[in-house]
C-alpha cells in the first residue's frame, strides 16, 4: 500500500513512474480503487438476448454472472454460491433457467433468487429467510445503449456523469445500425498480453505509434490491407515518410475518456452491403442525417478504465487485468441490428484480419506491450513520458479538450486527474 | 452413385501414403518458413480457417482467429517477410507433428478428398515454448500438378481460450 504522498511522487504533469506498470502493490491498489470504485464496463445486453440466457465474466478479478430472467430483466450478480463461495457457473455462455452449485446442490433461479437448498431441515427458518442468501450483487449497475457498466462502490457519481460527453462516441457507433442498436452476438476473440493492463489502454488514444508499430502491415502505397479496400495511406504522397496524424486531432474528457478524431479521406467501403446499409439509413433518417451518421468523425474511442471501440474497425474491446504483468483482452465484433447480413459478415471477417490474437495489426501491438513490460524493469530511467504536444490542448465544443492527433494529453490528464484521484485514500 | 463412389475409391483416391507425404511436406514448409511455397499448395479459391468455437460452422457468423483467402494469405506472408514485423522479432521456431491421418472421399462425390489429422505445433519464441494442438481438417483436390488444398480448417483444442499472440500459420 502506498500513502497519498508516495503516489503523488509517481505522477507528474508530463510523465508517470514505471512503478505504475511493474509494481504488484500498485496493481493490488488498482483492483481496489480503480476497478473497485469506478464505473467499469462488463458486458453488452445483446450478449443475453433471450430469457434465461447468461454469460460469465469478471470485474477486476471478481467473477460475475450476467443473466436475463424470464420476464426480460437483466441481472448482474457475483458468480459465487451463497453457501461456501464456489463459483456457481463454470461456462462462458449459455441458456439455463437456473444454476445449481456443484458442491452441496444449492440452486438459484436466473434472477439470482435462492430456489432451493437440499436437506432444508438442517437450517433454522430464520436462516432460510435471510435475503442475503440470494446471489450477491455489485453495488451499482447501469447501462447506456446496451453497454452495461458496474460500480462496486455504493457511493460516487452516476454512470451518466461518469461517461459525460464520451456518450457521443457510443451514440456515433449505435446510430450506424439501421435499428439504432449494436449487437455483440458473434462471440469474441480473446488474447493474453503478458503486460500491464494500462499499456493496452494507453494505446487506445495513441495515434503516434501507428506508422511505426504497424509498419509491417503497409502495402507499397502505405495503405493497410489496400487489396481488401483498406483506408488512407500512412505515407505522405509520393514518399515513404509517415503522414502527419496531427490534423485528425485527439479529444479528452473528465474521468479519463477520450477519442481520436476523423480519419482523413475515408472512401465509402465498396460493395453492395454498404450500399444497402446506407439505403436503410437514408430511409430511416433522410440523406442529410445519414451522411452525418456515416462520417467517421471518431476513429478509436476509449472509455476509462477498460473499454475501447472503433466503428471503422467493427469491434469493441474489453480490457481485463489479471495480474500486474498479465492482461486478458476480449475483442467483440460489432454487428448492426437491422443491417444486411452481408454487412455483418464483412464486419466479422474484418476483425479476424485486424484484431484477433493471430491478426496482422493486433499482434504487433501485443509484441510491443510485452517488450514495454520487460523494458520497464530497468531502473536506470524511472519515467514513462507523455510529454508530446505539452500544453497544446484547447477547449473543444463538447466540454472537453482537443489537441493535435499525436498529443499525449489524454494520458497526462488521465493519470494526473483520474488515476491519482481514485488511487488516493 | 454407388458406381461413382466405387470408382472414386478405386481409381481417383490417392493412397494414404501419398496423402501423408503431402501433409508432412506441408508441415515442413511451415517449419522452414517457406510460406510462399506453402501458399502455392492452395487452390486459387483455397481458404485457411481457425475458428474460435469448437462447434463453429462458418467464419461469417462468429469471430475467427484466422480466416484467410489467397489474397489475405499473400498480405499475411508479405507482412511476415517485412523487416519490422514485431510479432516475429525474434522469429518463432516451430516443429509440427501430424498424426492420426484418416482419408475419405468427399461426400459431395466431386472427387475431392477429405482428410482429418491430429497435430501438435511446438513453438519457441522469446524465451518461452508454447504448445498448440488439435485437429486439421482438409479438403484436398487433385490438380494437374498433384494434390492441392481447397480448404484447411484448424480445430484447436483450446480454440476459445485467451491466446498469446499467434503470428504464424498453425
Interface residues (C-beta under 8 A of the other chain):
Chain A: X92 X186 X187 X188 X189 X190 X191 X192 X194 X212 X213 X215 X216 X217 X219 X225 X227 X228 X328 X329 X330 X331 X332 X333 X345 X348 X349 X351 X352 X353 X356 X357 X358 X359 X360 X362 X363 X364 X366 X367 X368 X370 X371
Chain B: X50 X52 X53 X56 X59 X60 X61 X62 X63 X64 X65 X66 X67 X71 X72 X74 X75 X76 X78 X79 X82 X84 X85 X86 X87 X89 X126 X160 X161 X162 X163 X164 X165 X166 X167
